[in-house]
Amino acid sequence: MKKLIVFIITVSILSSCNQEKKKVKKEHKKLAPISKSDMENAVIYEANIRQYSPQGTFDEFTKDIPEIKKLGVKIIWLMPIFPISETKRKATGGANSKFASEFPKEEQSKYLGSYYAVSDFTKINPEFGTIQDFRELVKTAHENGIYVILDWVPNHTGWDHSWLKTNKDFYTQNEKGEVIHPKDTDWTDVADLNYENKELQEAMISDMKYWIEKEGVDGFRCDVAGSVPSEFWQNAIPKLRAKKDIFMLAEAWEPELLKGNLFDMAYAWDGHHLFNDLASGKKTVKDLKKYIEFTYNDRYEKDDILMNFVTNHDENSWNGTIEERMGEKAEILTALSYVLPGMPLIYSGQEYDLKHRLKFFEKDSIPKTKGKMFGSLEKLGELKNYNSAIHGGKEKASFEILDSKPETFILKRTKDNNTVLFIANFSDIGEKIENPIKGVFKDYFSNEKVELKGDAFEINASSYRILVK
């Protein structure tokens, strides 16, 4: 009997220990809210769930979050995850766009509509999965030290949104009392919201709070933020920040949206257009220098953050791939988006050398074969994450443009006794670059020691070097 009692006690203890181990395994360190220091060295990733995989689901994207982390990504921006309106669902874009309903019935199901024609701001698009699948995505991102922000569409709703039945006065109307689509656009698949209505403002804030309070998201990328009155943002953002520290990205360039405690980051739209023009030869290095001096010294305040990018969902689908727009200059301009003050963006497929325009209203898919770009972005991400000389946030590293030949460019970034030199040749022929800097550096990509003595050195056509010390 004694042996039996001892056996039972031993089994109970072991069982208890196993249960404790299971509990410990389930407990994960909670990710602290995003901070200013995170913004200094972050890379942001725009996730197009529909086109990220053949399945187009949250689950397929979630599996790849550890891979995305390798690129130095600290913030994932999810393109709209909400249900898309059936009414006036678009099938094609542009001035002569057509609705899915204008096509034969047997074809209509392939037209999935615009992500930005939202029918309900508090529900999940069933194409992507369930709310549980979404929660697993957020949980996995947080476990990997990555924040998740939602693409929010405050300017308009789809034509199926319940507000059109319950609160017609939430919408802009013509003289006949008819709800209209946003003025001076071809966005006929959406209904324009009227922010003079205070009840609308509170309803929109309530829906945004839901995702912070109930689903643990870390902020928002706000679509066409400059088209929404600043009064709304002054009302909404402090109320959202009262819930927790969040990251707010404005799809806008206006400096006033970055003032006070409003948005953390805006788009470097002028920089992006300049990148395209540099690649096509419409603009020169002289224009690049002017842009940098004006942007960071005059237009914006020292603690403003800009998102630098060579592609995004609109650019890829409507204006062309990186290869189409930037050609041989693509690698220089991608690297430049990392070393300039600000935060670099990666768009789904960029890391896999995406070479086609993704369909916007239909199912498509990005490639998943690692080529040259994955390794390059991995190295650039590491530099961004760990070298304070290219900090780009509210306490960004200093910058200095050094004298060089007309088609060459040298940018010096410095912080905390760290220095990064970005040296680029935009010419189609090899150049000897006069370099005034002296000292011992390391070539970031080759790891080779480079001793600069203030004399000229050669650099190949349409190429760049990054030197660090």
C-alpha positions in Angstrom: 0.0 0.0 0.0 2.8 2.4 0.9 4.5 1.8 -2.5 1.2 2.5 -4.3 0.8 5.8 -2.4 4.4 6.8 -3.2 3.7 5.9 -6.9 0.5 8.0 -7.0 2.2 11.0 -5.4 5.2 10.7 -7.8 2.9 10.6 -10.9 0.9 13.6 -9.5 4.1 15.6 -9.1 5.4 14.7 -12.6 2.0 15.5 -14.1 1.9 18.8 -12.2 5.4 19.7 -13.5 4.4 18.9 -17.1 1.4 21.1 -16.8 3.6 24.0 -15.5 5.9 23.5 -18.4 3.0 23.7 -20.8 1.9 26.9 -19.2 5.3 28.4 -19.4 5.5 27.5 -23.1 2.2 29.2 -23.8 3.4 32.4 -22.1 5.2 34.8 -24.4 6.9 38.0 -23.5 4.4 40.8 -24.4 5.7 43.2 -27.0 6.1 46.7 -25.5 4.2 49.5 -27.3 6.1 51.1 -30.1 8.6 53.8 -29.0 10.6 56.6 -30.6 13.7 54.4 -30.5 11.9 51.8 -32.6 11.2 54.5 -35.2 14.8 55.4 -35.5 15.9 52.1 -37.1 12.8 50.4 -38.4 12.0 49.0 -41.8 8.2 49.0 -42.7 6.7 46.2 -44.8 3.5 46.7 -46.8 1.6 43.4 -46.9 -0.8 42.7 -49.7 -2.6 39.7 -48.3 -4.7 39.0 -51.4 -1.6 38.7 -53.6 1.0 37.5 -51.1 0.3 33.8 -51.8 -1.8 31.7 -54.2 -4.2 31.1 -51.4 -4.4 34.9 -50.5 -5.0 34.2 -46.8 -3.8 35.5 -43.4 -2.4 32.0 -42.6 -0.1 31.9 -45.6 1.3 35.3 -44.7 1.7 34.4 -41.0 3.9 31.4 -41.9 6.3 33.8 -43.6 6.6 36.4 -40.8 10.0 34.9 -39.6 11.3 35.4 -43.2 10.1 38.9 -43.3 11.8 39.6 -40.0 15.1 38.7 -41.7 14.7 41.9 -43.8 15.0 44.1 -40.7 11.2 44.7 -40.7 9.8 46.1 -37.4 6.4 47.3 -38.7 4.0 45.4 -40.9 1.4 47.5 -42.6 -1.6 45.4 -43.7 -3.5 46.7 -46.7 -7.2 46.9 -45.9 -8.4 43.7 -44.3 -12.1 44.6 -44.2 -15.1 43.2 -46.3 -15.4 44.8 -49.7 -18.7 46.2 -51.0 -20.6 44.2 -53.6 -22.5 47.3 -54.9 -20.5 49.1 -57.6 -17.6 46.7 -57.1 -14.9 47.6 -59.6 -13.5 45.3 -62.2 -11.1 47.7 -64.0 -9.5 51.0 -63.1 -8.7 54.3 -64.8 -10.9 56.9 -66.4 -12.9 54.2 -68.3 -13.2 51.9 -65.4 -16.0 49.3 -65.3 -18.0 47.7 -62.5 -18.1 43.9 -62.1 -21.8 44.0 -62.8 -21.1 45.3 -66.4 -19.5 41.9 -67.3 -21.2 38.6 -68.0 -22.5 36.9 -64.9 -20.2 33.9 -65.3 -17.2 36.3 -65.2 -18.2 38.5 -62.3 -16.9 36.4 -59.5 -13.3 36.9 -60.5 -13.6 40.6 -59.9 -12.8 41.0 -56.2 -13.0 44.8 -56.1 -10.8 47.4 -54.4 -9.5 46.8 -50.9 -10.4 50.5 -50.3 -14.2 50.1 -50.8 -14.9 49.0 -47.2 -18.4 47.8 -46.3 -17.7 47.4 -42.5 -14.7 48.8 -40.6 -15.1 46.2 -37.7 -15.2 43.0 -39.7 -12.7 40.8 -41.6 -12.7 40.1 -45.3 -13.7 36.4 -45.5 -11.4 36.0 -48.5 -8.5 36.3 -46.1 -9.7 34.1 -43.3 -11.4 34.5 -39.9 -10.9 36.9 -37.0 -9.0 34.0 -35.3 -6.6 33.8 -38.3 -6.0 37.5 -38.0 -5.3 37.3 -34.3 -2.8 34.6 -35.0 -1.1 36.9 -37.5 -0.8 39.7 -34.9 0.3 37.3 -32.2 3.0 35.8 -34.5 4.2 39.3 -35.5 4.4 40.4 -31.9 6.4 37.2 -31.0 8.9 38.2 -33.7 9.2 41.7 -32.3 7.2 43.2 -35.2 4.3 45.7 -34.8 1.2 45.5 -36.9 -0.7 48.6 -38.3 -3.9 48.5 -40.3 -4.6 50.4 -43.5 -7.5 52.6 -42.5 -9.8 54.3 -45.1 -11.3 57.3 -43.4 -12.2 59.3 -46.5 -15.0 57.1 -47.9 -16.8 53.8 -47.6 -18.1 51.2 -50.1 -21.7 51.5 -51.2 -22.8 48.6 -49.0 -21.8 50.2 -45.7 -24.7 50.3 -43.2 -24.2 54.0 -42.7 -25.7 54.7 -46.1 -29.0 53.3 -44.7 -28.8 54.5 -41.1 -26.9 57.8 -41.3 -27.1 59.2 -44.8 -26.0 62.6 -43.4 -22.6 61.0 -42.8 -22.0 61.4 -46.5 -21.4 64.2 -49.0 -24.5 64.9 -51.0 -25.2 66.9 -54.2 -27.9 69.5 -54.6 -30.5 66.7 -55.2 -29.6 65.0 -51.9 -27.8 62.2 -53.6 -24.7 60.7 -52.0 -21.7 61.2 -54.3 -18.2 59.6 -54.8 -15.1 61.7 -53.9 -14.9 64.9 -56.0 -12.4 65.1 -58.8 -11.6 61.4 -58.7 -12.6 58.3 -60.7 -13.3 56.4 -57.4 -16.9 55.6 -58.4 -16.9 52.5 -56.2 -16.9 54.5 -53.0 -19.1 57.1 -51.3 -17.5 60.3 -49.9 -17.8 60.9 -46.2 -18.8 64.3 -44.8 -16.5 65.3 -41.9 -18.6 68.3 -41.0 -20.8 65.8 -39.3 -19.5 65.4 -35.7 -21.4 62.1 -35.2 -19.5 60.7 -38.1 -16.2 61.7 -36.5 -17.1 59.9 -33.3 -18.3 56.8 -35.1 -15.1 56.6 -37.1 -13.0 57.0 -33.9 -15.0 54.3 -32.2 -14.3 51.9 -35.1 -10.6 52.7 -34.9 -10.6 52.2 -31.1 -12.0 48.7 -31.6 -8.9 47.4 -33.3 -6.6 48.9 -30.7 -8.6 47.8 -27.6 -10.0 44.5 -28.8 -7.5 43.2 -31.4 -4.2 44.7 -30.1 -3.1 46.4 -33.3 -0.3 49.0 -33.0 -1.5 51.8 -35.2 -2.8 52.8 -38.6 -1.7 53.8 -42.1 -4.4 56.3 -43.0 -5.4 56.4 -46.7 -5.5 59.9 -48.4 -5.1 61.4 -44.9 -4.6 64.9 -46.4 -8.2 64.8 -47.9 -9.7 64.4 -44.4 -9.9 67.7 -42.4 -7.1 68.2 -39.9 -9.8 68.9 -37.3 -10.7 65.2 -37.4 -7.1 64.1 -36.8 -6.7 66.6 -34.0 -9.8 65.1 -32.4 -9.1 61.4 -33.2 -5.4 60.8 -32.7 -5.1 61.9 -29.1 -8.1 59.7 -28.2 -6.4 56.7 -29.9 -3.1 57.4 -28.2 -4.8 57.5 -24.9 -5.4 53.8 -25.3 -1.7 52.9 -25.9 1.3 54.2 -27.7 0.6 53.7 -31.4 2.3 54.4 -34.8 0.4 56.6 -37.2 1.4 56.8 -40.9 -0.3 59.4 -43.1 -0.6 58.8 -46.8 0.1 62.5 -47.3 3.0 64.9 -47.6 1.6 67.9 -45.7 3.9 69.0 -42.9 1.0 70.1 -40.7 -0.1 66.5 -40.3 3.2 65.8 -38.4 2.9 68.6 -36.0 2.2 68.2 -32.3 1.1 64.7 -31.4 -0.6 63.9 -34.7 1.0 61.5 -37.3 4.5 60.0 -36.7 5.3 59.6 -40.4 4.3 61.0 -43.8 5.0 59.9 -47.4 8.1 61.2 -49.1 6.1 61.6 -52.3 8.4 64.2 -53.8 11.3 61.9 -53.1 9.6 59.0 -54.8 8.8 61.0 -57.9 12.4 62.3 -58.0 13.7 58.7 -57.8 11.6 57.9 -60.9 12.9 61.0 -62.7 16.5 60.3 -61.8 16.2 56.8 -63.3 14.6 58.1 -66.5 17.1 61.0 -66.9 14.5 63.7 -66.5 16.2 64.9 -63.3 19.9 65.0 -62.2 22.0 64.5 -59.1 21.8 68.3 -58.8 18.0 68.0 -58.3 18.6 65.2 -55.7 20.9 67.5 -53.7 18.3 70.3 -53.8 15.6 67.9 -52.7 17.5 66.7 -49.7 18.5 70.2 -48.6 15.0 71.6 -49.0 13.1 68.6 -47.6 15.1 68.1 -44.4 16.3 71.7 -43.7 13.3 73.8 -44.8 10.0 72.0 -45.5 9.9 69.6 -42.5 10.9 70.0 -38.8 13.9 68.0 -37.4 11.7 65.4 -35.7 9.5 64.7 -38.7 9.8 61.3 -40.3 9.3 60.5 -43.9 8.7 57.1 -45.5 11.1 56.5 -48.4 10.0 54.1 -51.1 10.7 52.8 -54.6 7.4 51.0 -54.9 4.0 50.4 -53.2 0.7 48.9 -54.2 -0.4 51.9 -56.3 3.0 52.4 -58.0 3.3 48.8 -58.9 -0.2 48.2 -60.3 -0.7 51.5 -62.0 2.7 53.1 -62.9 4.9 50.0 -63.3 7.3 47.7 -61.6 10.6 48.9 -60.2 12.3 47.4 -63.2 10.0 49.3 -65.6 10.4 52.6 -63.8 13.9 52.5 -62.6 15.8 50.1 -64.8 19.5 49.9 -64.1 19.2 52.6 -61.4 16.9 50.4 -59.2 19.6 49.1 -56.9 21.1 52.6 -56.3 17.7 54.1 -55.6 16.6 51.2 -53.3 19.8 51.7 -51.2 19.3 55.4 -51.2 15.8 54.9 -49.7 17.6 53.2 -46.7 20.4 55.7 -46.1 18.3 58.9 -46.5 16.7 60.2 -43.3 13.4 58.5 -42.8 12.1 54.9 -42.9 12.4 52.6 -45.9 9.4 50.7 -47.2 9.3 47.2 -48.7 6.2 46.2 -50.7 5.1 42.6 -51.0 7.1 40.9 -53.8 9.9 43.5 -53.8 12.0 41.1 -51.8 11.4 38.4 -54.4 12.4 40.5 -57.5 8.7 41.0 -58.5 8.8 41.8 -62.2 5.1 42.1 -63.1 2.3 44.6 -62.2 0.0 42.9 -59.7 -3.7 43.0 -60.6 -5.6 45.4 -58.4 -9.2 44.1 -58.7 -8.5 40.4 -59.4 -6.5 37.6 -57.8 -2.8 37.5 -58.6 0.3 36.3 -56.7 3.8 37.4 -56.1 6.8 35.1 -56.8 8.5 33.3 -53.9 11.9 32.5 -55.2 14.8 34.3 -53.5 17.0 36.1 -55.9 19.5 39.0 -55.6 17.0 41.4 -54.0 16.3 39.3 -50.9 19.9 39.3 -49.9 20.4 42.9 -50.7 17.4 44.0 -48.6 18.5 41.7 -45.8 21.9 43.5 -45.7 20.3 46.9 -46.0 17.9 46.0 -43.2 20.7 44.9 -41.0 22.5 48.2 -41.6 19.3 50.1 -40.8 18.6 48.2 -37.6 22.1 48.3 -36.1 24.0 51.3 -37.4 23.0 54.6 -35.7 24.6 56.6 -38.4 21.4 56.0 -40.5 18.9 56.6 -37.8 15.9 58.3 -39.5 13.4 59.0 -36.7 12.8 61.9 -34.4 16.4 61.9 -33.3 17.9 61.2 -36.8 21.5 61.0 -37.6 23.1 64.1 -39.2 23.7 64.3 -42.9 26.1 66.1 -45.2 26.2 66.1 -49.0 29.8 66.1 -50.1 31.2 67.7 -53.3 31.5 65.4 -56.3 31.2 65.2 -60.0 27.8 66.1 -61.6 26.6 62.5 -62.0 28.0 61.2 -58.8 26.7 61.6 -55.3 28.3 61.2 -51.8 26.2 61.3 -48.7 27.8 61.3 -45.2 25.6 60.2 -42.2 26.9 60.4 -38.6 25.7 59.6 -35.1 27.3 58.2 -31.9 30.8 58.1 -33.4 29.4 56.0 -36.3 29.8 57.1 -39.9 28.2 55.8 -43.1 29.3 57.0 -46.5 26.9 56.4 -49.4 28.7 56.8 -52.7 26.8 56.5 -56.0 27.5 56.8 -59.7 24.3 57.7 -61.6 26.3 57.8 -64.9 26.1 55.1 -67.5 29.9 54.9 -67.6 32.4 54.2 -64.9 33.7 57.3 -63.0 36.6 58.4 -60.9 35.1 60.0 -57.8 37.0 62.7 -56.0 36.6 62.0 -52.3 37.6 64.5 -49.7 37.2 62.1 -46.8 40.2 60.5 -45.1 40.2 57.5 -42.8 39.9 53.7 -42.6 36.5 52.3 -43.5 34.9 48.9 -44.2 33.0 48.2 -47.4 29.7 47.2 -45.9 28.9 44.5 -48.5 32.3 43.0 -49.1 33.7 43.5 -45.6 36.9 44.6 -47.1 39.0 47.3 -45.4 39.0 50.6 -47.4 41.6 53.3 -46.6 40.5 56.7 -47.9 43.4 59.1 -48.4 41.4 62.0 -49.9 42.2 61.0 -53.5 40.0 59.7 -56.3 38.7 56.2 -56.6 36.8 54.4 -59.3 33.2 53.3 -59.2 31.3 51.3 -61.9 28.4 52.7 -64.0 25.0 52.8 -62.3 26.4 51.4 -59.0 27.0 52.4 -55.4 29.1 51.6 -52.4 28.4 51.9 -48.7 31.4 52.4 -46.4 31.1 52.3 -42.7 33.3 53.0 -39.6 
